[in-house]
Amino acid sequence: MEKINLRARFEKSGRAVFISHLDLMRTMQRTLKRSKIPVWYTEGFNPHIYLNFPLALSLGVTGRSEFMDFAVTEPTDFESLRNCLNEEMPEGLKILEIFEPLYENKDVGFADYKIDFYSGDDPNETLSLLEKMLSEERIEVDKRSKSKGVVKTDIKPHINVLSAELLGEALRVLVRLPAGLKMNINAGVFTDAFADYSEIEFAKICAERTKILCTDGKDFK
């Protein structure tokens, strides 16, 4: 049976941000079934819809440019395919485009995040504390390792703050963090590190993953 590999770029927002990665996979499998597109199933004793996500998204984080790999058994118009899937999508999930993959999953190297910190206090003070943290020689966090358990890890060399500005009552930080097979630091690691350092009990923290990039800095496609 013919197998045509495809990649969907989608958005995960609103109430959907509270769908776990495992439940997201189940949701997408059900969506593909209901859409009645010629989706490709794995072969063997337990056939199932082939589905792969190049980079999982943390629970509670909005995803503006996420990716999902699947396959079909016959050539299909990408726009029609997108419309069919969106008709079956639950609230908060939306396919933005479908195309043939350009890069492999192993090429993922970074992810960009937009994070708004609401402290309830003077945001200028929050900005000063962020600048102070970034000026430290080390920023240590507890990171879980499969082989060593929880270990202290210095994430300072891996944090690339692209901008930090005041936006009303919030401090908005745009940050690029490593992602992929070699090193993965998600938005929660960064926000927890800042909360611990600043000793601020933030009223709210809103995080969005805005972009996934390759190891060479090019947009992942």
PEPEFEN-V81037 format. One record per helix or strand of 3 or more residues. SS is the DSSP state (H for helix, E for strand). FROM is the first residue (numbers start at 0). LEN is the number of residues. Records with the same first field share a line. If there is no record, write none. Layout:
BEGIN
SS=FROM-LEN / FROM-LEN
END
This chain:
BEGIN
E=3-9 / 61-11 / 92-7 / 107-11 / 139-6 / 148-6 / 159-8 / 169-9 / 203-11
H=13-5 / 20-15 / 77-11 / 104-3 / 122-13 / 155-3 / 186-12
END
